[in-house]
Amino acid sequence: MELYQTILVAAATVFCSAFGAGIAMKTDIVWIKNKLKRNDTRIYV
């Protein structure tokens, strides 16, 4: 039973970590695209 619980906790941790990393990367990509769009339309004086 201890081995089962250990594997279950490890699997849940890996899943949550991977899910969080995926969301963070998606958010960063959207943020970078928005910054590049704004940079193209900026007027330099």
C-alpha positions, 0 to 999 in steps of 0.5 A: 500500500505504501508503494501505491501511495508513493507512485500516486503522489509522484504521478499527481505531482508530475501531472500538476507540474507539467500542466503548470509549465504548459500554461506558463509557456502559453501565457509567455508566448501570448505576452511576447506576441503582444509586445512585438505587435506594440513594438511594431506600431511604436513611433520613435521621436 
